[in-house]
Amino acid sequence: MLEVFWKAPDPRKKNAHYPVGPVLTLIAMALLAGRREIAEIARFATTLTQPQRRRLGLPLKKGTRGFHQVPGYSVFYQVLTRMDPEAFAVRLTDWLQAQSGTLPQALAMDGKMIRHHIGLLTLAQQEDGAPQAVAVYDQKQGTPRCEQSAAVALLEKLPALDGKIITGDPLHCQRRQARLIVEKGGDYLFGIKGNQPRLLQEAQALDALPDTPFLPTTKSVMAESKSANSMPSPSSPWPSTSPLPAP
């Protein structure tokens, strides 16, 4: 997407210090990390390491050889408020169509009870709803033929899941389901509720952080970022992976 954003029309003057490509890419990365406000996007940018900034094509700070600056609040504000959304949508649509078949495939795993007598668990493509696999169950949980057991049996029978993301509601946020998906080469995205209290508490703690915990930043980079942008950064790095749900 960085290549696409580099070619996007820039609503600012031609001599803008920060190219529109890295700016739009930073916005996309921040949105994927759960940031919604412009100030949050600006703070997110300060958490990137120097190698990450270099790969984005961000400019070097004057008088330095290896310190790449990140945009501040005003840059993100100007780009977002001045850009032509229709022209941007056309460019992004062209890219999505060109990448058809190469992007990760999302499969939704969900069960529905039919007249409270029999349940049908379906693994379906999220784009068009086409089913990939089905299993029958009799209750949500608590029996040998419950929805959770049906999900395990369904996943065990599936071939490789390379390039696929399995999504499911909190009922399927279980260690066994998660491990089966990963062992087959796929990824998972499960909801979290009170059935996993410790995991829920950890997720809420991460959500309360001002910056993303998945981009560890060294102290030296943090200090330079603070002086250059006057934006707060995390005080310590966090693990780059999230824990598996409890059994």
Disulfide bonds with the S-S distance in Angstrom:
none
